[in-house]
Amino acid sequence: MEEPQRRNLPTEDEIEEEANARCAWPRSIFKVAECEKPKFYRMSGMFFLIAYVYSVLRDTKDAVVMERQEPTSISFLKTLFVTPCSILFVFIIQKALMNKSVGNVLKASTLVFGVYFVIYSLVLLPLQSVIEPSIFWAKDLFGSGKMAVRGLQPVLAFMLTINFWTSSLLYVTSELWGNLILSLLFMSFANDVCSFKQSLRFVPIFYIISNLGLFLSGLSMLLFCTIQDNASYNINQYTINGIFFLGGCICLLIYFIQKDLEINILPIKIFQETSVRRKKSKKKVSMAEALKQMMKSQFLLQICFVVLAYNICTNLIDTTFKCTMKAYALANNQTISSSVMRTQAVNQIIISTSVITLLSTPFSRIVQIFGWRYAGFITPLWAITCCFLVLFLSIYNTGTMGTNSFSLVNTIVGGAPSLLGYERFFGMIAAGGLKTAKYAAFDISVEALSMRISKDDRATAKGIYAGIFGKLGKTMGSVITIVILGITNAVDIRCASQFSFAIILGMCALWMYAIKYLGFRYNESIENNFEIDLEESKNLKQKLADAQGDMPEKIKE
């Protein structure tokens, strides 16, 4: 009975024709065939909620850390806590994937985060003043310049992460949500349940919908700032507790949506695959063995470097912008947490609006229209632009205050009018532009590359470049920040923006070189219709023969 029923199903190409038949805007954005809608709606709902939780956590954790600690404390948190935890959990996840499906690991991880958020909101936050040391413990150690004369002033930022450990824990877990759930597990799950052609159509729409979540989170944060400005201390604390409790409830909702998708939707076959080029399934190996094997692949190394470069550049620019936000709040006698959260919320609304606008136009098909290489160049070119938008103003403003690490700068511009407002404004544009480029170009181009990797290797490869090297990039950016602060004996990275400027330019040059290579390999894979072999043990002729051998008979003819 199954074979006749299978023959009655439309082919994958017929589904593609139906989906691409939508010509008039805005229906042309929604390239989803009728039979794909149940699957698409549930996956979109999951991604929307994951992105909403991620955005709310990101804005909240930054504001909390910058209020109770220093902006440069974030560099220590990323280096000493976030990265080791991320790598550890990536290995745990890859170990679980040897015996469990990506979907099961995603469900379990979502439940764990949900339980944590509820415990944090109901237990850790209310007892914060009891379970933490005195709020003056770390600052007393560094008072009256006792450590500055020894060249140890940057260590204050680290000591504050210990002093206010509950906010440090919040920062680490929020980063893990973005790294593990948003970037790794959901996208691995999407790659696992979608064909290559579906992925090219679905991923841009997923990012439009996820940015609706980011837009809603920006509005939520503005509402929270309004409450914070007009309410008592106790009401503010209850509101913060409510944010994390809501996050736990949303995690539970994500779990049930995915369960419904896997039980009621995915088992139903909706088309015949006509372009499958499946190889023999490989024996599953441990993450350590896979890492050792795959790091011999030039292709994977270049993807890892691109992800590494993006995160290093973003980290340096974001750290500078965070220091700018705190300096602006202090200069204008504003509450740091409220000012930072409001700025982040407005920036989030701008980012989400920009991404939705771009992905609602033919820009969403930039990989198909202009080629992978041109899509890849967008983000590093914007990172170079950020250097001129933000870092030059940071150099100038610290020079006017006489705090720049280069005395020549202090001599030239010392006493000149400060342009701190402009630095904050252009910092928003630079940081927001980088996030926009990430969602609208960088992520889509990387996902297109990922879909050319064989299905057996795809999840493990993603765990390496997104799970490990994504965090290594942020860590390296943080380490660079710490080293610069140590060399200059400063707490504000803006005082040494010259170093950041040179490093970002160098990284972008190497980044664009890697993109040229990846663009060549992607085009080679598309033109010759074979999957990219990470082991690279076969020559092109052998790969073509394999691809031809794996095609259905009708396609061969």
C-alpha positions as CSV (number, residue, x, y, z in Angstrom):
1,M,0.0,0.0,0.0
2,E,2.9,2.4,0.7
3,E,4.4,2.3,-2.8
4,P,1.2,3.4,-4.7
5,Q,0.6,6.0,-2.0
6,R,4.2,7.3,-2.4
7,R,3.7,7.5,-6.2
8,N,0.6,9.7,-5.6
9,L,2.7,12.3,-3.7
10,P,4.0,15.3,-5.6
11,T,7.7,15.4,-6.2
12,E,10.0,17.8,-4.4
13,D,10.3,19.9,-7.6
14,E,6.6,20.2,-7.9
15,I,6.4,21.5,-4.3
16,E,9.2,24.0,-5.2
17,E,7.2,25.2,-8.2
18,E,4.1,25.7,-6.0
19,A,6.0,27.6,-3.3
20,N,7.8,29.8,-5.8
21,A,4.6,30.6,-7.7
22,R,3.8,33.3,-5.2
23,C,4.6,36.4,-7.2
24,A,2.8,39.4,-5.7
25,W,4.3,41.1,-2.6
26,P,3.9,40.3,0.3
27,R,2.9,36.8,-0.6
28,S,6.1,36.4,-2.5
29,I,8.0,36.5,0.8
30,F,6.0,33.6,2.1
31,K,7.4,30.9,-0.2
32,V,5.7,27.9,1.5
33,A,3.6,25.3,-0.2
34,E,0.2,24.5,1.2
35,C,1.2,21.0,2.4
36,E,4.3,22.5,4.1
37,K,2.4,24.9,6.3
38,P,1.7,22.7,9.4
39,K,5.4,22.0,9.6
40,F,6.5,25.6,8.9
41,Y,4.1,27.2,11.4
42,R,5.3,25.1,14.3
43,M,8.9,25.5,13.5
44,S,8.4,29.3,13.1
45,G,6.6,29.4,16.4
46,M,9.5,27.7,18.1
47,F,12.1,30.0,16.6
48,F,10.0,33.1,17.4
49,L,9.8,32.1,21.1
50,I,13.5,31.0,21.3
51,A,14.5,34.4,19.8
52,Y,12.2,36.3,22.1
53,V,13.6,34.7,25.2
54,Y,17.2,35.2,23.9
55,S,16.7,38.9,23.3
56,V,15.0,39.6,26.6
57,L,17.8,37.7,28.4
58,R,20.5,39.5,26.5
59,D,19.2,43.0,27.3
60,T,18.5,42.1,30.9
61,K,21.8,40.4,31.6
62,D,23.8,43.3,30.1
63,A,21.9,45.9,32.2
64,V,22.2,43.8,35.4
65,V,26.0,43.2,35.0
66,M,26.8,46.8,34.0
67,E,24.7,48.1,37.0
68,R,26.3,45.9,39.6
69,Q,29.7,45.3,38.0
70,E,31.8,47.0,35.2
71,P,31.3,46.7,31.4
72,T,34.8,45.2,31.2
73,S,33.6,42.5,33.7
74,I,31.8,41.0,30.7
75,S,35.2,40.2,29.1
76,F,36.2,38.2,32.2
77,L,32.8,36.4,32.3
78,K,33.1,35.4,28.6
79,T,36.7,34.2,29.0
80,L,36.7,32.4,32.4
81,F,33.1,31.2,32.6
82,V,31.0,31.3,29.4
83,T,33.5,29.7,27.1
84,P,34.5,26.7,29.3
85,C,30.8,26.1,30.1
86,S,29.8,26.3,26.4
87,I,32.5,23.9,25.2
88,L,31.7,21.5,28.0
89,F,28.0,21.5,27.1
90,V,28.7,21.2,23.4
91,F,30.7,18.0,24.2
92,I,27.8,16.8,26.4
93,I,25.3,17.5,23.6
94,Q,27.5,15.7,21.0
95,K,27.8,12.8,23.3
96,A,24.0,12.7,23.7
97,L,23.6,12.9,19.9
98,M,25.5,9.6,19.5
99,N,22.4,7.8,21.1
100,K,19.6,10.4,20.8
101,S,18.1,12.4,17.9
102,V,18.7,16.2,17.6
103,G,15.0,16.7,18.4
104,N,15.2,14.7,21.7
105,V,18.3,16.6,22.8
106,L,16.6,19.9,22.0
107,K,13.5,19.0,24.0
108,A,15.6,18.0,27.0
109,S,17.8,21.1,26.9
110,T,14.7,23.4,26.7
111,L,13.2,21.7,29.7
112,V,16.4,22.1,31.7
113,F,16.6,25.8,30.9
114,G,13.0,26.3,31.8
115,V,13.4,24.7,35.2
116,Y,16.5,26.9,35.8
117,F,14.7,30.1,34.9
118,V,11.9,29.3,37.3
119,I,14.3,28.5,40.2
120,Y,16.3,31.7,39.5
121,S,13.2,33.8,39.6
122,L,11.7,32.3,42.7
123,V,14.8,31.4,44.8
124,L,18.1,33.0,43.7
125,L,16.9,36.5,43.0
126,P,14.8,37.0,46.2
127,L,17.8,35.8,48.3
128,Q,20.4,37.8,46.4
129,S,21.4,40.0,49.4
130,V,21.7,37.0,51.7
131,I,23.8,34.6,49.5
132,E,26.2,37.2,48.1
133,P,29.1,38.9,49.9
134,S,28.8,42.5,50.9
135,I,28.3,44.9,48.0
136,F,31.4,46.8,49.0
137,W,33.7,43.8,49.4
138,A,35.5,44.0,46.0
139,K,35.4,47.8,45.8
140,D,37.0,48.2,49.2
141,L,40.0,46.1,48.1
142,F,40.6,48.6,45.2
143,G,39.6,51.8,47.0
144,S,41.8,54.9,47.2
145,G,43.9,53.7,44.2
146,K,45.6,50.9,46.2
147,M,45.7,48.6,43.3
148,A,46.1,51.2,40.5
149,V,49.6,52.1,41.7
150,R,50.5,48.4,41.4
151,G,49.1,48.2,37.8
152,L,46.3,45.9,39.0
153,Q,43.3,48.1,38.4
154,P,41.8,45.9,35.6
155,V,41.5,43.1,38.2
156,L,38.7,45.0,39.8
157,A,36.4,43.9,36.9
158,F,37.2,40.3,37.7
159,M,36.7,40.6,41.4
160,L,33.2,42.1,40.8
161,T,32.2,38.9,38.9
162,I,32.9,37.0,42.2
163,N,31.3,39.6,44.5
164,F,28.0,39.6,42.5
165,W,28.0,36.0,41.5
166,T,24.2,35.7,40.9
167,S,24.4,38.3,38.1
168,S,27.4,36.4,36.8
169,L,25.4,33.2,36.8
170,L,22.6,35.0,35.0
171,Y,25.0,36.2,32.3
172,V,26.5,32.7,31.8
173,T,23.2,30.9,31.4
174,S,21.8,33.6,29.1
175,E,24.8,33.2,26.9
176,L,24.4,29.4,26.9
177,W,20.7,29.8,25.8
178,G,21.8,31.8,22.8
179,N,24.7,29.5,22.0
180,L,23.2,26.1,22.6
181,I,19.4,26.5,21.9
182,L,19.3,29.3,19.3
183,S,22.5,28.8,17.3
184,L,23.2,25.1,17.6
185,L,20.3,22.9,18.5
186,F,17.3,24.6,16.8
187,M,19.2,25.1,13.5
188,S,20.6,21.6,13.7
189,F,17.0,20.4,14.2
190,A,15.8,22.5,11.3
191,N,18.6,21.1,9.0
192,D,17.7,17.6,10.1
193,V,14.0,17.8,9.2
194,C,14.2,20.1,6.1
195,S,15.5,19.2,2.7
196,F,18.1,21.5,1.1
197,K,15.6,23.3,-1.1
198,Q,13.2,23.7,1.8
199,S,16.0,25.1,3.9
200,L,16.8,27.8,1.3
201,R,13.2,28.9,1.3
202,F,12.5,28.5,5.0
203,V,15.6,30.0,6.7
204,P,15.1,33.6,5.5
205,I,11.4,33.4,6.7
206,F,12.5,31.9,10.0
207,Y,14.8,34.9,10.5
208,I,11.9,37.4,9.6
209,I,9.7,35.7,12.2
210,S,12.5,35.5,14.8
211,N,13.1,39.2,14.4
212,L,9.4,39.8,15.1
213,G,10.3,38.2,18.4
214,L,13.3,40.6,18.8
215,F,11.0,43.5,18.0
216,L,8.5,42.4,20.6
217,S,11.3,42.0,23.2
218,G,12.4,45.5,22.5
219,L,8.9,46.8,23.2
220,S,8.8,44.6,26.3
221,M,12.1,46.1,27.6
222,L,10.8,49.7,26.9
223,L,7.7,48.8,29.0
224,F,10.0,47.5,31.7
225,C,12.1,50.7,31.7
226,T,9.0,52.8,32.0
227,I,7.9,50.7,35.1
228,Q,11.4,50.9,36.5
229,D,11.5,54.7,36.2
230,N,8.2,55.2,38.0
231,A,7.9,52.3,40.5
232,S,9.3,51.5,43.9
233,Y,12.3,49.3,44.4
234,N,10.1,46.3,45.5
235,I,8.0,46.6,42.4
236,N,11.1,46.7,40.2
237,Q,12.4,43.5,41.8
238,Y,9.0,41.7,41.3
239,T,9.1,42.8,37.7
240,I,12.6,41.3,37.2
241,N,11.5,38.1,38.9
242,G,8.5,38.0,36.6
243,I,10.7,38.3,33.5
244,F,12.6,35.1,34.4
245,F,9.5,33.2,35.5
246,L,7.9,34.1,32.1
247,G,11.1,32.8,30.4
248,G,10.6,29.4,32.2
249,C,7.0,29.2,31.0
250,I,8.0,30.0,27.4
251,C,10.5,27.2,27.5
252,L,7.7,24.8,28.5
253,L,5.6,26.1,25.6
254,I,8.5,25.5,23.1
255,Y,8.8,21.9,24.4
256,F,5.1,21.2,23.7
257,I,5.1,22.8,20.2
258,Q,8.1,20.6,19.2
259,K,6.5,17.5,20.7
260,D,3.3,18.2,18.6
261,L,5.5,18.7,15.5
262,E,7.3,15.4,15.9
263,I,4.2,13.3,16.8
264,N,1.6,14.8,14.4
265,I,3.4,16.4,11.5
266,L,6.9,15.1,10.7
267,P,5.9,11.4,10.3
268,I,3.6,12.3,7.4
269,K,5.5,12.3,4.1
270,I,4.4,15.2,1.9
271,F,6.6,14.8,-1.2
272,Q,8.9,12.5,-3.1
273,E,12.5,13.5,-2.9
274,T,14.0,13.8,-6.3
275,S,17.4,15.3,-5.6
276,V,18.7,13.1,-2.8
277,R,22.4,12.3,-2.9
278,R,22.7,10.2,0.2
279,K,25.9,8.5,1.1
280,K,26.3,5.4,3.3
281,S,25.6,6.3,6.9
282,K,28.8,6.6,8.8
283,K,29.4,5.0,12.2
284,K,28.8,7.6,14.9
285,V,32.0,8.6,16.7
286,S,32.6,10.7,19.8
287,M,32.9,14.5,19.7
288,A,36.6,14.3,20.4
289,E,37.2,11.9,17.6
290,A,35.0,13.9,15.2
291,L,36.8,17.1,16.1
292,K,40.2,15.5,15.5
293,Q,39.1,14.1,12.1
294,M,37.2,17.2,10.9
295,M,39.9,19.7,11.8
296,K,42.0,18.1,9.0
297,S,39.4,19.5,6.6
298,Q,40.4,22.8,5.0
299,F,36.7,23.6,4.3
300,L,35.7,23.2,7.9
301,L,38.7,25.1,9.2
302,Q,37.7,28.1,6.9
303,I,34.1,28.0,8.2
304,C,35.5,28.0,11.8
305,F,37.8,30.9,11.0
306,V,34.9,33.0,9.6
307,V,32.8,32.3,12.7
308,L,35.8,33.1,14.9
309,A,36.6,36.4,13.1
310,Y,32.9,37.5,13.3
311,N,32.8,36.9,17.0
312,I,36.2,38.6,17.7
313,C,35.2,41.7,15.8
314,T,31.7,41.9,17.3
315,N,33.1,41.4,20.8
316,L,35.5,44.2,20.5
317,I,33.0,46.6,19.1
318,D,30.2,45.6,21.5
319,T,32.6,46.0,24.5
320,T,33.5,49.5,23.4
321,F,29.8,50.4,22.9
322,K,28.9,49.1,26.4
323,C,31.6,51.3,27.9
324,T,30.2,54.2,25.9
325,M,26.7,53.5,27.2
326,K,27.9,53.5,30.8
327,A,30.0,56.7,30.3
328,Y,27.0,58.4,28.7
329,A,24.7,57.4,31.6
330,L,27.2,58.7,34.2
331,A,27.8,61.9,32.3
332,N,24.0,62.6,32.2
333,N,23.3,61.5,35.8
334,Q,21.1,58.6,34.6
335,T,20.6,55.2,36.3
336,I,23.0,52.9,34.5
337,S,20.7,49.8,34.2
338,S,17.7,51.9,33.0
339,S,19.8,53.8,30.5
340,V,21.5,50.7,29.2
341,M,18.3,48.7,28.9
342,R,16.5,51.6,27.2
343,T,19.3,52.0,24.7
344,Q,19.5,48.2,24.1
345,A,15.7,48.0,23.6
346,V,15.6,50.9,21.0
347,N,18.6,49.3,19.3
348,Q,16.8,45.9,19.3
349,I,13.7,47.5,17.6
350,I,15.9,49.1,15.0
351,I,17.7,45.9,14.3
352,S,14.6,43.7,14.0
353,T,12.9,46.3,11.8
354,S,15.9,46.5,9.5
355,V,16.2,42.7,9.3
356,I,12.5,42.2,8.6
357,T,12.6,44.9,5.9
358,L,15.7,43.4,4.2
359,L,14.4,39.8,4.3
360,S,11.0,40.9,2.9
361,T,12.8,42.0,-0.3
362,P,14.8,40.0,-2.8
363,F,17.7,40.6,-0.5
364,S,16.6,37.4,1.3
365,R,17.7,35.5,-1.8
366,I,21.1,37.1,-2.0
367,V,22.9,33.8,-2.0
368,Q,20.8,32.5,-5.0
369,I,20.8,35.9,-6.9
370,F,24.4,37.2,-6.4
371,G,26.2,34.1,-5.2
372,W,27.5,33.0,-1.8
373,R,30.7,35.0,-2.0
374,Y,29.0,38.4,-2.3
375,A,26.6,37.5,0.6
376,G,29.7,36.5,2.7
377,F,31.5,39.8,2.1
378,I,28.7,42.0,3.5
379,T,29.5,41.4,7.2
380,P,33.3,42.0,7.2
381,L,32.9,45.1,5.1
382,W,30.4,46.5,7.7
383,A,32.8,45.6,10.5
384,I,35.5,47.7,8.9
385,T,32.9,50.6,8.6
386,C,32.3,50.2,12.4
387,C,35.9,50.9,13.1
388,F,35.5,54.4,11.6
389,L,32.1,55.0,13.1
390,V,32.9,54.1,16.7
391,L,36.5,53.7,17.5
392,F,37.7,57.1,16.1
393,L,35.1,58.8,18.3
394,S,36.2,56.7,21.3
395,I,39.8,57.8,20.7
396,Y,38.7,61.5,20.4
397,N,36.4,61.5,23.5
398,T,38.9,59.8,25.8
399,G,41.5,62.2,24.5
400,T,39.4,65.2,25.4
401,M,39.2,63.9,29.0
402,G,42.9,63.2,29.1
403,T,42.4,59.4,29.7
404,N,43.5,58.0,26.4
405,S,46.4,55.5,26.7
406,F,48.4,57.5,24.1
407,S,49.6,60.7,25.6
408,L,49.9,62.3,22.1
409,V,46.1,62.0,21.7
410,N,45.6,63.7,25.1
411,T,47.9,66.5,24.0
412,I,46.3,67.1,20.7
413,V,42.6,67.0,21.7
414,G,42.8,67.6,25.4
415,G,40.2,70.1,26.6
416,A,38.2,70.0,23.3
417,P,34.4,69.6,23.5
418,S,33.3,66.0,24.1
419,L,31.3,64.2,21.5
420,L,30.0,61.5,23.8
421,G,26.4,61.8,22.5
422,Y,27.6,61.2,18.9
423,E,29.8,58.3,20.0
424,R,26.7,56.7,21.6
425,F,24.6,57.3,18.5
426,F,27.1,55.9,16.1
427,G,27.8,53.1,18.4
428,M,24.1,52.1,18.2
429,I,24.4,52.2,14.4
430,A,27.6,50.2,14.3
431,A,26.5,47.5,16.8
432,G,23.0,47.4,15.3
433,G,24.4,47.1,11.8
434,L,26.6,44.2,12.8
435,K,23.6,42.3,14.2
436,T,21.5,43.2,11.2
437,A,24.3,41.9,8.9
438,K,24.5,38.7,11.0
439,Y,20.8,37.9,10.8
440,A,20.2,39.1,7.2
441,A,23.4,37.9,5.5
442,F,26.0,36.1,7.7
443,D,23.7,33.4,9.3
444,I,21.9,32.7,6.0
445,S,25.1,32.3,4.1
446,V,26.5,30.0,6.8
447,E,23.3,27.9,6.8
448,A,23.5,27.6,3.0
449,L,27.1,26.2,3.5
450,S,25.9,23.9,6.2
451,M,23.3,22.4,4.0
452,R,25.9,21.3,1.5
453,I,27.6,19.2,4.1
454,S,26.5,15.5,4.2
455,K,23.7,14.9,6.7
456,D,25.8,12.5,8.7
457,D,28.4,15.2,9.4
458,R,26.2,18.2,9.6
459,A,25.2,18.3,13.3
460,T,28.7,17.5,14.4
461,A,30.2,20.1,12.1
462,K,27.7,22.7,13.4
463,G,28.7,21.8,16.9
464,I,32.3,22.5,16.1
465,Y,32.0,25.8,14.2
466,A,28.9,27.3,15.9
467,G,29.2,25.7,19.3
468,I,32.9,25.7,19.9
469,F,34.4,28.3,17.6
470,G,31.6,30.7,18.1
471,K,32.4,30.8,21.8
472,L,36.1,30.7,21.2
473,G,35.7,33.9,19.0
474,K,34.0,35.7,21.8
475,T,36.6,34.4,24.3
476,M,39.4,35.6,22.1
477,G,37.8,39.0,21.8
478,S,37.5,39.1,25.6
479,V,41.1,37.9,26.1
480,I,42.3,40.6,23.7
481,T,40.3,43.2,25.7
482,I,41.8,41.9,29.0
483,V,45.3,42.0,27.6
484,I,44.8,45.6,26.3
485,L,43.5,46.7,29.7
486,G,46.4,45.0,31.4
487,I,48.9,46.7,29.1
488,T,47.3,50.2,29.6
489,N,46.3,49.7,33.3
490,A,42.8,50.9,32.4
491,V,39.2,49.7,33.2
492,D,37.6,51.4,30.1
493,I,38.5,49.8,26.8
494,R,37.7,53.0,25.0
495,C,41.0,54.4,26.4
496,A,42.9,52.0,24.1
497,S,40.7,51.9,21.0
498,Q,43.7,52.2,18.7
499,F,44.6,48.6,19.5
500,S,41.0,47.4,18.8
501,F,41.0,49.3,15.5
502,A,44.2,47.6,14.2
503,I,43.1,44.1,15.3
504,I,39.7,44.4,13.6
505,L,41.2,45.6,10.4
506,G,43.6,42.7,10.4
507,M,40.9,40.1,11.2
508,C,38.6,41.4,8.5
509,A,41.4,41.1,5.8
510,L,41.9,37.4,6.8
511,W,38.1,36.9,7.0
512,M,37.5,38.1,3.4
513,Y,40.3,35.8,2.2
514,A,38.5,32.8,3.8
515,I,35.2,33.8,2.2
516,K,36.9,33.6,-1.3
517,Y,37.8,30.0,-0.6
518,L,34.4,29.0,0.8
519,G,32.6,30.7,-2.1
520,F,34.6,28.6,-4.5
521,R,33.8,25.4,-2.7
522,Y,30.1,26.2,-2.4
523,N,29.8,27.0,-6.1
524,E,31.7,23.8,-7.0
525,S,29.3,21.8,-4.9
526,I,26.2,23.4,-6.5
527,E,27.4,23.2,-10.1
528,N,28.5,19.6,-9.8
529,N,25.6,18.5,-7.5
530,F,27.6,16.7,-4.8
531,E,27.8,17.1,-1.0
532,I,31.0,18.7,0.4
533,D,33.2,15.9,1.9
534,L,34.7,17.2,5.1
535,E,37.3,14.4,5.1
536,E,38.4,15.6,1.6
537,S,39.8,12.1,0.9
538,K,38.2,12.0,-2.6
539,N,39.1,13.9,-5.6
540,L,36.6,15.8,-7.7
541,K,36.3,13.0,-10.3
542,Q,35.4,10.5,-7.6
543,K,32.9,12.9,-6.0
544,L,31.2,13.4,-9.3
545,A,30.9,9.7,-9.8
546,D,29.4,9.3,-6.4
547,A,26.9,12.0,-7.0
548,Q,25.9,10.5,-10.3
549,G,25.6,7.1,-8.7
550,D,23.3,8.4,-6.0
551,M,20.8,10.0,-8.3
552,P,17.5,8.4,-9.2
553,E,17.5,6.7,-12.6
554,K,15.2,9.3,-14.2
555,I,17.5,12.1,-13.3
556,K,20.6,10.2,-14.6
557,E,18.8,9.8,-17.9
